[in-house]
Amino acid sequence: MKRILLTGGGTAGHVTPNIALLPRLRELEYDIHYVGSYQGIEKRLIEEFSIPYYGISSGKLRRYFDIKNFSDPFRVLKGYQQAKKLIKTLKPDIVFSKGGFVSVPVVLAAGRSGIPVVIHESDITPGLANKISIPYASKVCCNFPETLQYLPKEKAILTGSPIREELLKGNRLSALRFCKFTSEKPVIMVIGGSTGSVTINEVVRGILPELLKTYQIIHLCGKGNLDPALNDTEGYAQFEYIRKELANLFALSDLVISRAGANAICELLALKKPNILIPLSAQASRGDQLLNAASFSKQGFSVVLQEEELSNLTLLDAIKEVTIRKEEIVSNMQNSKQKNSIEIITDLFEELIR
């Protein structure tokens, strides 16, 4: 049996693409193991799948001053020694890294042991963890055509992001019942990220009376952001966060308004959902969402609205634009090369193992 070691952690975005690969890896009869931090989000997410999980010491490598910069390098060195022992014990045929700082010791240990390593970079420009890891990788997968220029030519491959299979199998009728909607009006879903966005929430609710004339609205507003005054509004369903029913809600949605995180927009691409992207501003992030959104706009997959320009009027105008361009956007998505990523990535594993 072929053995694969998966790694990645720190945020859900560094774990969910690994989870998306699991059904196909099992079909191909891989013995699957996972390396993450001791108590990171990856531990909770992976344990649900009954996969052997190994926690190692992890430290963050920062470009800015922090008192932890003096102690974290020692944690990284400890993690590297632990990863070396794991590699020696498990003897994996291949390692797949989705990034995050916990993955760095694993990639370095595997690369130095001569084991093939495949890295996946979600954003347009590689983060620091992947920059350190790339010299030790056999191949580097990426989501965006623009990323290829930042990667070694002989290692780079455009794959898109692995998407959970269940997300593609939503039930529209189940979502209609769940939201208590009618089948007579189209549906807009608003996703402000796991913590929500005060700005997006305020604007959506500000134009709600106008939207409800034509649409029904699913509003994922983030923890603590429900508005009790709107609970009984016909055609409006608000939730702090949705997990189990998300595939069904996507199946029901005709248009999606979303942040521009790499995994989120790759899901929209896989589902071929016309969308409006409102990326986090450069002040609130390292600017990766701005670049992600610009790429999707350039490829004709999305209409982009900058947060600084977001208002009642601009959001209504953007919704009109997407409605007019709906067929064009769907056609562009259908012709994208950033699809079938699970098959492309697992074929890569098979090739490197051979």
FENVENTA-V905431 format. One record per residue. N is the residue number from 1. RES is the residue in three letters. SS is DSSP state (h for helix, s for strand, l for the rest). PSI is psi in whole degrees, 0 to 359 (* if undefined). Layout:
BEGIN
n=N res=RES ss=SS psi=PSI
n=N res=RES ss=SS psi=PSI
END
This chain:
BEGIN
n=1 res=MET ss=l psi=137
n=2 res=LYS ss=s psi=139
n=3 res=ARG ss=s psi=130
n=4 res=ILE ss=s psi=139
n=5 res=LEU ss=s psi=117
n=6 res=LEU ss=s psi=146
n=7 res=THR ss=s psi=159
n=8 res=GLY ss=l psi=142
n=9 res=GLY ss=l psi=181
n=10 res=GLY ss=l psi=317
n=11 res=THR ss=l psi=164
n=12 res=ALA ss=h psi=328
n=13 res=GLY ss=h psi=339
n=14 res=HIS ss=h psi=1
n=15 res=VAL ss=l psi=317
n=16 res=THR ss=h psi=324
n=17 res=PRO ss=h psi=326
n=18 res=ASN ss=h psi=317
n=19 res=ILE ss=h psi=323
n=20 res=ALA ss=h psi=332
n=21 res=LEU ss=h psi=341
n=22 res=LEU ss=h psi=311
n=23 res=PRO ss=h psi=318
n=24 res=ARG ss=h psi=322
n=25 res=LEU ss=h psi=322
n=26 res=ARG ss=h psi=322
n=27 res=GLU ss=h psi=322
n=28 res=LEU ss=l psi=7
n=29 res=GLU ss=l psi=43
n=30 res=TYR ss=s psi=145
n=31 res=ASP ss=s psi=113
n=32 res=ILE ss=s psi=132
n=33 res=HIS ss=s psi=155
n=34 res=TYR ss=s psi=137
n=35 res=VAL ss=s psi=126
n=36 res=GLY ss=s psi=194
n=37 res=SER ss=s psi=172
n=38 res=TYR ss=l psi=312
n=39 res=GLN ss=l psi=25
n=40 res=GLY ss=l psi=171
n=41 res=ILE ss=h psi=331
n=42 res=GLU ss=h psi=326
n=43 res=LYS ss=h psi=312
n=44 res=ARG ss=h psi=319
n=45 res=LEU ss=h psi=321
n=46 res=ILE ss=h psi=326
n=47 res=GLU ss=h psi=335
n=48 res=GLU ss=l psi=339
n=49 res=PHE ss=l psi=11
n=50 res=SER ss=l psi=44
n=51 res=ILE ss=l psi=136
n=52 res=PRO ss=s psi=128
n=53 res=TYR ss=s psi=135
n=54 res=TYR ss=s psi=120
n=55 res=GLY ss=s psi=137
n=56 res=ILE ss=s psi=164
n=57 res=SER ss=l psi=140
n=58 res=SER ss=l psi=139
n=59 res=GLY ss=l psi=153
n=60 res=LYS ss=l psi=137
n=61 res=LEU ss=l psi=114
n=62 res=ARG ss=l psi=151
n=63 res=ARG ss=l psi=358
n=64 res=TYR ss=l psi=166
n=65 res=PHE ss=l psi=133
n=66 res=ASP ss=l psi=141
n=67 res=ILE ss=h psi=332
n=68 res=LYS ss=h psi=346
n=69 res=ASN ss=h psi=339
n=70 res=PHE ss=h psi=333
n=71 res=SER ss=l psi=329
n=72 res=ASP ss=h psi=325
n=73 res=PRO ss=h psi=326
n=74 res=PHE ss=h psi=325
n=75 res=ARG ss=h psi=321
n=76 res=VAL ss=h psi=316
n=77 res=LEU ss=h psi=320
n=78 res=LYS ss=h psi=317
n=79 res=GLY ss=h psi=323
n=80 res=TYR ss=h psi=317
n=81 res=GLN ss=h psi=319
n=82 res=GLN ss=h psi=319
n=83 res=ALA ss=h psi=320
n=84 res=LYS ss=h psi=316
n=85 res=LYS ss=h psi=319
n=86 res=LEU ss=h psi=316
n=87 res=ILE ss=h psi=318
n=88 res=LYS ss=h psi=324
n=89 res=THR ss=h psi=313
n=90 res=LEU ss=h psi=332
n=91 res=LYS ss=l psi=59
n=92 res=PRO ss=l psi=151
n=93 res=ASP ss=l psi=334
n=94 res=ILE ss=s psi=153
n=95 res=VAL ss=s psi=135
n=96 res=PHE ss=s psi=124
n=97 res=SER ss=s psi=129
n=98 res=LYS ss=l psi=5
n=99 res=GLY ss=l psi=187
n=100 res=GLY ss=l psi=155
n=101 res=PHE ss=l psi=336
n=102 res=VAL ss=h psi=338
n=103 res=SER ss=h psi=338
n=104 res=VAL ss=h psi=309
n=105 res=PRO ss=h psi=326
n=106 res=VAL ss=h psi=314
n=107 res=VAL ss=h psi=316
n=108 res=LEU ss=h psi=317
n=109 res=ALA ss=h psi=318
n=110 res=ALA ss=h psi=313
n=111 res=GLY ss=h psi=319
n=112 res=ARG ss=h psi=344
n=113 res=SER ss=l psi=3
n=114 res=GLY ss=l psi=16
n=115 res=ILE ss=l psi=134
n=116 res=PRO ss=s psi=135
n=117 res=VAL ss=s psi=131
n=118 res=VAL ss=s psi=128
n=119 res=ILE ss=s psi=147
n=120 res=HIS ss=s psi=125
n=121 res=GLU ss=s psi=120
n=122 res=SER ss=l psi=318
n=123 res=ASP ss=l psi=172
n=124 res=ILE ss=l psi=317
n=125 res=THR ss=l psi=132
n=126 res=PRO ss=l psi=139
n=127 res=GLY ss=l psi=173
n=128 res=LEU ss=h psi=318
n=129 res=ALA ss=h psi=314
n=130 res=ASN ss=h psi=327
n=131 res=LYS ss=h psi=320
n=132 res=ILE ss=h psi=325
n=133 res=SER ss=h psi=332
n=134 res=ILE ss=h psi=319
n=135 res=PRO ss=h psi=338
n=136 res=TYR ss=h psi=2
n=137 res=ALA ss=l psi=150
n=138 res=SER ss=l psi=319
n=139 res=LYS ss=s psi=151
n=140 res=VAL ss=s psi=114
n=141 res=CYS ss=s psi=153
n=142 res=CYS ss=s psi=165
n=143 res=ASN ss=l psi=332
n=144 res=PHE ss=l psi=143
n=145 res=PRO ss=h psi=326
n=146 res=GLU ss=h psi=336
n=147 res=THR ss=h psi=334
n=148 res=LEU ss=h psi=326
n=149 res=GLN ss=h psi=341
n=150 res=TYR ss=h psi=0
n=151 res=LEU ss=l psi=154
n=152 res=PRO ss=l psi=129
n=153 res=LYS ss=l psi=321
n=154 res=GLU ss=l psi=348
n=155 res=LYS ss=l psi=338
n=156 res=ALA ss=s psi=140
n=157 res=ILE ss=s psi=128
n=158 res=LEU ss=s psi=116
n=159 res=THR ss=l psi=336
n=160 res=GLY ss=l psi=183
n=161 res=SER ss=l psi=138
n=162 res=PRO ss=l psi=130
n=163 res=ILE ss=l psi=135
n=164 res=ARG ss=l psi=130
n=165 res=GLU ss=h psi=322
n=166 res=GLU ss=h psi=337
n=167 res=LEU ss=h psi=336
n=168 res=LEU ss=h psi=1
n=169 res=LYS ss=l psi=36
n=170 res=GLY ss=l psi=156
n=171 res=ASN ss=l psi=111
n=172 res=ARG ss=h psi=319
n=173 res=LEU ss=h psi=322
n=174 res=SER ss=h psi=320
n=175 res=ALA ss=h psi=322
n=176 res=LEU ss=h psi=315
n=177 res=ARG ss=h psi=319
n=178 res=PHE ss=h psi=320
n=179 res=CYS ss=h psi=352
n=180 res=LYS ss=l psi=45
n=181 res=PHE ss=l psi=166
n=182 res=THR ss=l psi=158
n=183 res=SER ss=l psi=4
n=184 res=GLU ss=l psi=347
n=185 res=LYS ss=l psi=145
n=186 res=PRO ss=s psi=165
n=187 res=VAL ss=s psi=134
n=188 res=ILE ss=s psi=131
n=189 res=MET ss=s psi=132
n=190 res=VAL ss=s psi=123
n=191 res=ILE ss=s psi=112
n=192 res=GLY ss=l psi=14
n=193 res=GLY ss=l psi=168
n=194 res=SER ss=l psi=329
n=195 res=THR ss=l psi=355
n=196 res=GLY ss=l psi=173
n=197 res=SER ss=l psi=117
n=198 res=VAL ss=h psi=317
n=199 res=THR ss=h psi=310
n=200 res=ILE ss=h psi=316
n=201 res=ASN ss=h psi=315
n=202 res=GLU ss=h psi=318
n=203 res=VAL ss=h psi=316
n=204 res=VAL ss=h psi=314
n=205 res=ARG ss=h psi=333
n=206 res=GLY ss=h psi=330
n=207 res=ILE ss=l psi=11
n=208 res=LEU ss=h psi=314
n=209 res=PRO ss=h psi=322
n=210 res=GLU ss=h psi=317
n=211 res=LEU ss=h psi=319
n=212 res=LEU ss=l psi=349
n=213 res=LYS ss=l psi=328
n=214 res=THR ss=l psi=327
n=215 res=TYR ss=s psi=166
n=216 res=GLN ss=s psi=147
n=217 res=ILE ss=s psi=125
n=218 res=ILE ss=s psi=122
n=219 res=HIS ss=s psi=107
n=220 res=LEU ss=s psi=98
n=221 res=CYS ss=l psi=355
n=222 res=GLY ss=l psi=158
n=223 res=LYS ss=l psi=130
n=224 res=GLY ss=l psi=8
n=225 res=ASN ss=l psi=13
n=226 res=LEU ss=l psi=148
n=227 res=ASP ss=l psi=102
n=228 res=PRO ss=h psi=332
n=229 res=ALA ss=h psi=342
n=230 res=LEU ss=h psi=6
n=231 res=ASN ss=l psi=323
n=232 res=ASP ss=l psi=18
n=233 res=THR ss=l psi=121
n=234 res=GLU ss=l psi=131
n=235 res=GLY ss=l psi=6
n=236 res=TYR ss=s psi=121
n=237 res=ALA ss=s psi=119
n=238 res=GLN ss=s psi=140
n=239 res=PHE ss=s psi=145
n=240 res=GLU ss=l psi=314
n=241 res=TYR ss=l psi=144
n=242 res=ILE ss=l psi=134
n=243 res=ARG ss=l psi=296
n=244 res=LYS ss=l psi=319
n=245 res=GLU ss=l psi=5
n=246 res=LEU ss=h psi=318
n=247 res=ALA ss=h psi=319
n=248 res=ASN ss=h psi=321
n=249 res=LEU ss=h psi=322
n=250 res=PHE ss=h psi=317
n=251 res=ALA ss=h psi=327
n=252 res=LEU ss=h psi=335
n=253 res=SER ss=l psi=136
n=254 res=ASP ss=l psi=338
n=255 res=LEU ss=s psi=140
n=256 res=VAL ss=s psi=134
n=257 res=ILE ss=s psi=123
n=258 res=SER ss=s psi=159
n=259 res=ARG ss=l psi=180
n=260 res=ALA ss=l psi=36
n=261 res=GLY ss=l psi=147
n=262 res=ALA ss=h psi=313
n=263 res=ASN ss=h psi=319
n=264 res=ALA ss=h psi=315
n=265 res=ILE ss=h psi=333
n=266 res=CYS ss=h psi=329
n=267 res=GLU ss=h psi=318
n=268 res=LEU ss=h psi=322
n=269 res=LEU ss=h psi=314
n=270 res=ALA ss=h psi=324
n=271 res=LEU ss=h psi=351
n=272 res=LYS ss=l psi=50
n=273 res=LYS ss=l psi=120
n=274 res=PRO ss=l psi=139
n=275 res=ASN ss=s psi=159
n=276 res=ILE ss=s psi=125
n=277 res=LEU ss=s psi=131
n=278 res=ILE ss=l psi=88
n=279 res=PRO ss=l psi=151
n=280 res=LEU ss=l psi=141
n=281 res=SER ss=l psi=164
n=282 res=ALA ss=l psi=333
n=283 res=GLN ss=l psi=334
n=284 res=ALA ss=l psi=359
n=285 res=SER ss=l psi=183
n=286 res=ARG ss=l psi=5
n=287 res=GLY ss=l psi=4
n=288 res=ASP ss=h psi=324
n=289 res=GLN ss=h psi=327
n=290 res=LEU ss=h psi=317
n=291 res=LEU ss=h psi=319
n=292 res=ASN ss=h psi=312
n=293 res=ALA ss=h psi=320
n=294 res=ALA ss=h psi=321
n=295 res=SER ss=h psi=314
n=296 res=PHE ss=h psi=326
n=297 res=SER ss=h psi=315
n=298 res=LYS ss=h psi=323
n=299 res=GLN ss=l psi=358
n=300 res=GLY ss=l psi=21
n=301 res=PHE ss=l psi=340
n=302 res=SER ss=l psi=156
n=303 res=VAL ss=s psi=130
n=304 res=VAL ss=s psi=135
n=305 res=LEU ss=l psi=116
n=306 res=GLN ss=l psi=144
n=307 res=GLU ss=h psi=325
n=308 res=GLU ss=h psi=337
n=309 res=GLU ss=h psi=359
n=310 res=LEU ss=l psi=125
n=311 res=SER ss=l psi=173
n=312 res=ASN ss=h psi=314
n=313 res=LEU ss=h psi=315
n=314 res=THR ss=h psi=326
n=315 res=LEU ss=h psi=319
n=316 res=LEU ss=h psi=319
n=317 res=ASP ss=h psi=320
n=318 res=ALA ss=h psi=321
n=319 res=ILE ss=h psi=319
n=320 res=LYS ss=h psi=318
n=321 res=GLU ss=h psi=315
n=322 res=VAL ss=h psi=321
n=323 res=THR ss=h psi=318
n=324 res=ILE ss=h psi=322
n=325 res=ARG ss=l psi=10
n=326 res=LYS ss=h psi=309
n=327 res=GLU ss=h psi=321
n=328 res=GLU ss=h psi=316
n=329 res=ILE ss=h psi=315
n=330 res=VAL ss=h psi=319
n=331 res=SER ss=h psi=317
n=332 res=ASN ss=h psi=320
n=333 res=MET ss=h psi=320
n=334 res=GLN ss=h psi=330
n=335 res=ASN ss=l psi=6
n=336 res=SER ss=l psi=147
n=337 res=LYS ss=l psi=352
n=338 res=GLN ss=l psi=56
n=339 res=LYS ss=l psi=175
n=340 res=ASN ss=l psi=33
n=341 res=SER ss=h psi=324
n=342 res=ILE ss=h psi=315
n=343 res=GLU ss=h psi=317
n=344 res=ILE ss=h psi=315
n=345 res=ILE ss=h psi=316
n=346 res=THR ss=h psi=328
n=347 res=ASP ss=h psi=323
n=348 res=LEU ss=h psi=318
n=349 res=PHE ss=h psi=312
n=350 res=GLU ss=h psi=319
n=351 res=GLU ss=h psi=316
n=352 res=LEU ss=h psi=325
n=353 res=ILE ss=h psi=320
n=354 res=ARG ss=l psi=*
END
